Amino acid sequence: MLNIILHGYRNAFNFDGRDRRRTFGIFLLIHFAVLIAAGSILIKLLPTAFFLFVVVWFVPLISFLVRRLHDINLSGWWALLGCLIFIVFVVVMLFAEPSSHEDVDNRFGPNPRTTGGAH
């Protein structure tokens, strides 16, 4: 399995060729496990580092996805659909975040929780 992960990172900027289904599946599972584990820690401690982590994490995933699409005889442009789904996931995660400061007003107005806004 370590060879699969190394293969994914060695070919992070290689968008040519093909990759097998099994290799892609293992890479995807391990890659998302790392995102969830490391991302949940980084987003609490250093949000900027989390953003950089996601960018670094995203490039090998897209190249692997493009090579997998080539294996099933589809253009790599189909990977854009995956990117859109990922962006929707990130936006939903942002909507689930609590207020930045529970009892403090910010530059957009008073906190609706303390002023009796919508529940």
VENDA-V469306 format. One record per residue. N is the residue number from 1. RES is the residue in one small letter. PHI is phi in radians with two decimals (none if undefined). NEAR is the number of other C-alpha atoms within 8 Angstrom. Layout:
BEGIN
((N	RES	PHI	NEAR) (N	RES	PHI	NEAR))
END
This chain:
BEGIN
((1	m	none	5) (2	l	-1.09	5) (3	n	-1.09	6) (4	i	-1.17	10) (5	i	-1.11	10) (6	l	-1.09	8) (7	h	-1.04	8) (8	g	-1.11	12) (9	y	-1.39	8) (10	r	-1.14	6) (11	n	-1.82	11) (12	a	-1.04	11) (13	f	-1.95	7) (14	n	-1.78	6) (15	f	-1.82	9) (16	d	-1.88	6) (17	g	1.65	7) (18	r	-2.41	9) (19	d	-2.35	11) (20	r	-1.29	8) (21	r	-1.11	7) (22	r	-1.08	6) (23	t	-1.07	9) (24	f	-1.11	12) (25	g	-1.09	8) (26	i	-1.14	10) (27	f	-1.04	11) (28	l	-1.11	9) (29	l	-1.09	8) (30	i	-1.19	9) (31	h	-1.10	10) (32	f	-1.24	8) (33	a	-1.10	8) (34	v	-1.15	9) (35	l	-1.06	11) (36	i	-1.17	8) (37	a	-1.18	8) (38	a	-1.25	8) (39	g	-1.13	12) (40	s	-1.16	9) (41	i	-1.36	8) (42	l	-1.15	11) (43	i	-1.16	11) (44	k	-1.39	7) (45	l	-1.49	6) (46	l	-2.41	8) (47	p	-1.00	9) (48	t	-1.17	7) (49	a	-1.13	9) (50	f	-1.11	11) (51	f	-1.07	8) (52	l	-1.12	8) (53	f	-1.07	9) (54	v	-1.14	10) (55	v	-1.10	8) (56	v	-1.14	8) (57	w	-1.22	10) (58	f	-1.34	8) (59	v	-1.08	10) (60	p	-1.12	13) (61	l	-1.13	12) (62	i	-1.15	9) (63	s	-1.14	13) (64	f	-1.13	14) (65	l	-1.10	11) (66	v	-1.12	15) (67	r	-1.14	14) (68	r	-1.18	13) (69	l	-1.10	14) (70	h	-1.09	13) (71	d	-1.16	11) (72	i	-1.73	6) (73	n	1.13	6) (74	l	-2.11	8) (75	s	-1.20	8) (76	g	-1.15	10) (77	w	-1.13	6) (78	w	-1.12	10) (79	a	-1.13	11) (80	l	-1.04	7) (81	l	-1.06	7) (82	g	-1.10	8) (83	c	-1.12	8) (84	l	-1.12	8) (85	i	-1.11	8) (86	f	-1.11	8) (87	i	-1.09	8) (88	v	-1.07	8) (89	f	-1.05	8) (90	v	-1.12	8) (91	v	-1.12	8) (92	v	-1.09	8) (93	m	-1.12	8) (94	l	-1.15	7) (95	f	-1.14	6) (96	a	-1.47	6) (97	e	-1.20	6) (98	p	-1.26	4) (99	s	-0.99	5) (100	s	-1.11	4) (101	h	-2.40	6) (102	e	-1.01	7) (103	d	-1.94	7) (104	v	-1.95	7) (105	d	-1.28	9) (106	n	-2.09	7) (107	r	-1.19	4) (108	f	-1.71	5) (109	g	2.34	6) (110	p	-1.27	9) (111	n	-1.22	12) (112	p	-1.15	8) (113	r	-1.21	10) (114	t	-1.56	8) (115	t	-1.76	7) (116	g	1.37	7) (117	g	-1.26	8) (118	a	-1.05	5) (119	h	-1.74	4))
END
